[in-house]
Every structure is written in C-alpha cells, then in structure tokens.
Amino acid sequence: MNEIINQPEFVKNDVDLQLLNTMACPSVAQFFCTILNVEQLKLAFEWAKQNNLNTHILGEGSNLLLANKIAGLVINIKITGLVINQSNQEHCIITIGAGENWHNSVIKLSEKNLNGLENLSFIPGSVGASPVQNIGAYGVEVGDLIQSVEYFDPQTNTVTQIKNTNCDFSYRDSIFKSGELQQVVILTVTFKLSNKFDPVNTYAGLPKEVSTSKNWIEYIGKIRWSKLPNPIDVPNAGSFFKNPIVTKHEFKQIKQQHNNIVSFDLGDNVKIPAAWLIDQLGFKGQINSDGIGCYKNQALVLVNTKKQSRDKILDKAIEIQKSVKQHFNIKLEIEPQLLG
C-alpha cells in the first residue's frame, strides 16, 4: 500500500463501526471521519483523492449492510441545523441538516405545529437518508413533502440544489439511490409542511380521529413497535425486502396458481406484500443457529440477534429469495444497501 500523506486530524484510523449500523454487523473502517460542515467534507474528499482512497457515506446506518472490513475513507455525515425559511398562514418551508436524527426532527417539527411527517415518526436513520430511500410508512412517503435537496458533488466539487420534481421519487427509490446522483452527498433537505394538523389516516388500523399531532405520533409508535423490533434491542435494518410490484398480466398468471394471494391495485400495476409471501413459506419467527431470521411479529424484517457478519445475513436473505421465486415465481429485491 502506498504511504498515506497529509492525513487531516479529524480522520481516524481503523475505526469500529459495529455501533454505527442498526444491523450490528461487525465492521472496521480503514479510515473514518465525522463531518460537521461542507468545508470539512471538501477537505475529506480532496484528501481521499490525493491518496487514491475509495469513499463511503454513512449516516446512522439504518438501511445499510456493512462489510467486515471497509477499505478507504468512511465519511460520517453529522451536519446539523433546523431553519424555518418561509412561513404563511397555511405552510412553512423548513430546511434540516442531513446529519440530524430523523425521528427527533419529526418530534421537533410537531412541537412547532409544523405538520405532515407524523406518519413517518420512529423510522430509524438520519434526515439525509430520507430522500435517498424515499422513506414511507402508513400511507405517507417523504417525497410528497420534500421541496428540494441540497447536495455536494465530489466529482465537480460543487454544492447544488435539486427540486422535488427532478428527484425521481418512486416507491423506496430516488435519483440518489438508483439514478445519476448516486455518488453525491446530501447536505440539507427542505420540506414544505402544513400549519394545520390533518393526519393521513387512510392506512388500515389507524384511528379516524385524533386531537393532536403528539397523540397521533404516540399512536404511530404503538403500532410500529407492536410489529417491528427496536434496533436498540434487536439488531435489524427495518424492512429487508421491497414489496414486489408486477404488471396486471403477471399478476393474473400468479393468481391462477395462488388464488388467495394478497394484493393492492396500483392502476397499471399490482403491489404484493413481501411479508405475506415470506409468511406463507414458514419463515416468520424462524431464527437459525447464527441468530438470523424473520422477526416473530413481522416476516419482512430480518433480525441479527447474534450480531453476525453481512455475508451470513445475505445467505439467509438469498435463501428467502430463492424460496419465494421457486414457489410464487416472484423476485424479491433486498432493500438495504451494501457498504464496502
């Protein structure tokens, strides 16, 4: 390996990342730094380029599977701040730093009577990760409330703002995840929120009337934790598989073989709950000798109770994928991204 030169003081060597990913994968970064502002970020990328090192972006590690050893520089984004830019009788425009905790930000906004994100409370992760995955829960997707995203492009060394309409938001996807901006670093996210509390209650099981956003968030929490394990207690990365979306023609063929299949009409396409598919095959609640398997209350969530490596987690995921493909002829796509 070539000699490393001009290493900044804020860059550390051989850093343990197990506590920085909710799946608790054992992982060590060759180099690691915490970024508090754009100037540090530019310096980190310049140093990595100077030393021919790969770079990897890490927020709170809630939707990632980390390799045992990550060569290069892991950049932990901790850019903070919550600023109200504009306000009128109906709406507010709020910009939040990418390094802010997502759930804590939802709570702060609710306390300021800035509404719209309540259904997405308790989702682990950072604000900067929210547009990448286009996080969603209980009938709300964050892409519906994002006005713009500010990002740093290490290729051009420039900071740019992109409007919502150009973010290519779709189901658990965006231009930052699978489009042309996969390599950029999100700095801030700007939301357009309502001054009126008017909860989205179309999702089955949600109450029709709740008086305050605080009570609504409490109810969302009760529903979420009744089905999902808290990663603080049980290592997991949330929903591990995307709900497959098939064409009407494909669904007709599937239904001929499986008449009781659960589905949701999306117009030209049909969404099939991945949890239902997995549950039908007996995986729910089954934990293997490595401590890896589908959570007892939600088949869609893979848990890693013995804090095993990414490779062992992927072995289990592939087993589930093959079984679903063989039985239903449906391909399940893994939701968490691989780092390293």
C-alpha positions in Angstrom: 0.0 0.0 0.0 1.2 3.5 -0.8 2.2 5.8 2.0 -0.7 7.9 3.3 0.1 11.6 3.1 -1.3 14.8 4.7 -3.9 13.0 6.8 -6.2 15.6 8.5 -6.5 15.5 12.3 -10.2 14.7 12.0 -9.6 11.5 10.1 -9.1 8.4 12.3 -7.6 5.0 11.5 -9.1 1.5 12.0 -12.5 2.6 13.5 -15.0 0.0 14.7 -18.4 0.6 13.0 -20.5 -2.0 14.7 -22.3 0.5 16.9 -22.9 2.8 13.8 -25.2 0.4 11.9 -28.5 -0.8 13.2 -27.9 -4.4 11.9 -24.9 -4.5 14.2 -22.7 -6.0 11.5 -19.1 -6.3 12.7 -17.1 -3.8 10.6 -13.9 -1.8 10.7 -13.2 1.2 8.5 -9.6 1.7 7.3 -10.2 5.5 7.7 -13.1 7.3 9.3 -14.2 10.9 9.8 -17.1 12.8 11.2 -18.2 15.7 9.0 -19.8 18.8 10.6 -19.7 21.2 7.6 -19.2 21.5 3.9 -15.6 22.7 4.3 -14.6 19.5 6.1 -16.4 17.5 3.5 -14.5 19.0 0.7 -11.2 18.5 2.6 -12.1 14.9 3.2 -12.8 14.1 -0.4 -9.7 16.0 -1.6 -7.5 14.0 0.9 -9.1 10.7 -0.3 -8.5 11.6 -3.9 -4.9 12.6 -3.1 -4.3 9.2 -1.6 -6.3 7.2 -4.1 -8.8 6.0 -1.5 -12.4 5.0 -2.1 -15.0 7.0 -0.2 -18.2 5.7 1.6 -21.0 7.8 3.1 -22.5 6.8 6.4 -25.4 8.4 8.3 -26.9 6.5 11.1 -26.5 3.1 9.3 -30.2 2.2 9.5 -30.6 0.9 5.9 -27.1 -0.5 5.3 -25.2 -3.8 5.5 -21.6 -3.2 6.3 -18.7 -5.3 5.1 -16.3 -6.8 7.7 -13.5 -4.5 6.5 -14.1 -1.3 4.6 -11.1 -0.1 2.6 -10.8 3.6 2.1 -12.5 6.5 3.9 -15.9 6.2 5.6 -17.5 9.7 5.9 -20.0 10.0 8.7 -22.3 13.0 8.0 -23.3 15.0 11.1 -24.3 18.3 9.5 -27.0 19.7 11.8 -29.5 22.5 11.9 -33.2 23.3 11.5 -34.2 26.6 9.9 -37.6 28.0 9.1 -37.1 29.8 5.7 -40.6 30.9 4.9 -44.0 30.9 6.6 -47.5 31.9 5.9 -51.0 31.1 7.3 -51.0 27.7 5.6 -47.5 26.4 5.1 -43.9 26.6 6.3 -40.7 25.9 4.4 -38.1 24.2 6.7 -34.5 23.2 5.9 -32.9 20.5 8.1 -29.3 19.4 8.2 -28.6 15.9 6.8 -27.0 14.7 10.0 -30.0 15.4 12.2 -31.8 12.3 13.6 -35.0 11.7 11.6 -37.4 10.8 14.4 -36.1 13.6 16.7 -36.6 16.1 13.8 -40.2 14.9 13.3 -40.8 15.5 17.0 -39.3 19.0 16.9 -41.4 19.9 13.9 -44.6 18.6 15.6 -43.8 20.7 18.7 -43.6 23.7 16.4 -47.0 22.8 14.9 -45.4 22.0 11.6 -47.3 19.0 10.3 -47.2 16.3 7.6 -44.4 13.9 8.7 -46.1 12.4 11.7 -46.8 9.0 10.0 -43.0 8.7 9.4 -42.1 9.1 13.1 -40.0 6.4 14.8 -38.2 5.5 11.5 -34.5 5.0 12.3 -31.9 7.0 10.4 -30.8 10.5 9.5 -32.6 13.3 7.7 -30.1 13.0 4.8 -31.0 9.4 4.2 -34.8 10.1 3.9 -34.8 11.2 0.3 -32.4 8.5 -0.9 -34.8 5.7 0.1 -37.9 7.9 -0.2 -38.9 6.5 3.2 -42.5 5.7 3.7 -44.9 4.4 6.3 -48.7 4.2 6.9 -49.7 5.9 3.7 -47.1 8.7 3.6 -43.9 9.0 1.6 -41.3 11.6 2.4 -41.0 12.6 -1.3 -44.5 14.0 -1.1 -43.3 16.6 1.4 -39.8 17.4 0.2 -39.4 20.7 -1.7 -35.7 20.4 -2.5 -32.5 18.7 -1.6 -29.1 20.3 -1.4 -26.1 18.1 -2.2 -22.3 18.1 -2.7 -20.9 16.6 -5.8 -17.4 15.3 -5.2 -16.8 15.0 -9.0 -17.2 18.7 -9.6 -16.5 19.9 -6.0 -19.8 22.0 -6.1 -22.9 22.4 -4.0 -26.2 22.2 -5.9 -29.9 22.3 -5.0 -32.3 20.0 -6.8 -36.1 20.5 -6.8 -38.5 17.7 -5.9 -39.7 17.3 -9.5 -36.2 16.3 -10.5 -35.6 13.8 -7.7 -37.3 10.9 -9.5 -39.1 9.8 -6.3 -40.8 6.5 -6.6 -41.5 3.5 -4.3 -38.4 3.3 -2.0 -36.3 4.9 -4.7 -34.9 8.2 -6.0 -32.3 9.7 -8.2 -29.9 9.5 -5.2 -30.4 5.7 -4.9 -30.5 4.3 -8.4 -30.2 7.4 -10.6 -27.4 9.6 -11.8 -26.8 11.2 -8.3 -25.8 8.0 -6.5 -22.4 9.4 -5.8 -23.4 12.8 -4.3 -23.6 13.7 -0.6 -26.8 15.1 0.7 -26.2 18.2 2.9 -29.7 19.5 3.7 -33.3 18.6 2.9 -36.0 21.3 2.6 -39.6 20.4 3.4 -43.0 22.1 2.8 -45.1 21.4 5.8 -48.6 22.5 6.9 -49.5 24.7 9.8 -52.7 22.6 10.2 -52.7 19.2 11.8 -54.6 17.0 9.3 -53.3 13.4 9.6 -53.3 10.9 6.8 -55.4 8.1 8.3 -56.2 6.0 5.2 -53.9 3.2 6.3 -55.8 0.2 7.8 -55.7 0.3 11.6 -55.1 4.0 12.1 -57.8 5.9 14.1 -60.1 8.3 12.3 -60.0 11.0 14.9 -57.0 12.2 17.0 -56.9 15.6 18.5 -53.2 16.5 18.4 -50.1 15.6 16.5 -48.5 14.5 19.7 -51.2 11.9 20.3 -51.0 10.8 16.7 -47.3 10.3 16.9 -47.8 8.3 20.1 -50.3 6.1 18.3 -47.9 5.6 15.3 -45.3 4.5 17.8 -47.6 1.9 19.4 -48.5 0.4 16.0 -44.9 0.4 14.8 -43.4 -1.2 17.9 -46.2 -3.8 18.1 -45.0 -5.2 14.8 -41.3 -4.1 14.4 -38.3 -4.7 16.7 -36.5 -1.6 18.0 -32.9 -1.9 16.6 -31.6 -0.8 20.0 -32.9 -4.1 21.5 -32.8 -6.4 18.4 -30.4 -5.6 15.6 -32.2 -5.1 12.3 -32.3 -2.8 9.2 -36.1 -2.4 9.1 -37.9 -3.8 6.1 -35.4 -6.0 4.4 -37.3 -6.7 1.2 -39.2 -4.4 -1.1 -42.9 -5.2 -1.8 -42.8 -6.5 -5.3 -44.7 -4.6 -8.0 -45.9 -6.6 -11.0 -47.9 -5.9 -14.1 -51.6 -6.8 -14.3 -50.8 -9.5 -16.8 -48.1 -11.0 -14.5 -50.4 -10.8 -11.5 -53.2 -12.7 -13.4 -50.8 -15.6 -14.0 -49.6 -15.6 -10.4 -53.2 -15.5 -9.1 -54.1 -18.5 -11.3 -51.6 -20.6 -9.2 -52.2 -18.8 -5.9 -55.8 -17.7 -5.7 -55.6 -16.4 -2.1 -52.7 -14.1 -2.7 -52.9 -10.6 -1.1 -52.5 -7.6 -3.4 -53.1 -3.9 -3.8 -54.2 -2.3 -7.1 -51.9 0.4 -8.3 -53.6 1.1 -11.6 -51.5 -0.4 -14.3 -49.6 -2.5 -11.8 -50.2 -4.6 -8.7 -48.3 -4.5 -5.4 -47.9 -7.7 -3.5 -46.9 -7.6 0.2 -43.5 -9.3 0.6 -44.3 -10.1 4.2 -47.3 -12.2 3.1 -45.2 -14.1 0.6 -42.5 -14.8 3.2 -45.0 -15.7 5.9 -46.7 -18.3 3.6 -43.4 -20.1 3.3 -43.0 -20.5 7.0 -40.0 -18.1 7.6 -41.8 -15.9 10.1 -40.3 -16.3 13.5 -37.8 -18.8 12.4 -34.3 -17.9 13.6 -31.3 -20.0 12.5 -28.3 -21.1 14.6 -26.5 -17.9 13.6 -29.3 -15.9 15.2 -30.5 -14.6 11.9 -34.1 -14.9 10.7 -37.5 -13.2 10.2 -38.9 -11.4 13.2 -41.7 -13.1 15.0 -44.2 -10.2 14.5 -43.2 -9.1 11.0 -41.8 -11.5 8.4 -40.4 -8.6 6.3 -37.8 -7.8 9.0 -34.6 -9.8 9.2 -33.0 -9.7 12.7 -29.4 -10.3 13.6 -29.6 -11.3 17.2 -26.0 -12.6 17.5 -24.5 -9.7 15.5 -23.2 -11.8 12.7 -21.4 -10.7 9.5 -23.1 -9.3 6.4 -22.2 -12.4 4.5 -24.3 -14.6 6.9 -27.2 -12.2 6.7 -27.1 -12.3 2.9 -27.0 -16.1 3.0 -30.3 -16.0 4.8 -31.8 -13.4 2.5 -30.8 -15.4 -0.6 -32.5 -18.5 0.9 -35.7 -16.5 1.3 -35.4 -15.0 -2.2 -34.9 -18.4 -3.8 -37.9 -19.9 -1.9 -40.2 -17.1 -2.9 -39.0 -17.3 -6.5 -39.5 -21.0 -6.7 -42.9 -21.1 -5.1 -44.5 -17.9 -6.4 -42.3 -17.0 -9.4 -41.8 -13.6 -7.8 -38.4 -11.9 -7.4 -37.8 -10.2 -4.1 -35.5 -7.3 -4.0 -33.3 -6.5 -1.0 -34.0 -3.0 0.4 -30.8 -2.2 2.5 -27.8 -1.0 0.5 -24.4 -2.6 0.8 -21.4 -0.5 2.1 -17.9 -1.7 1.5 
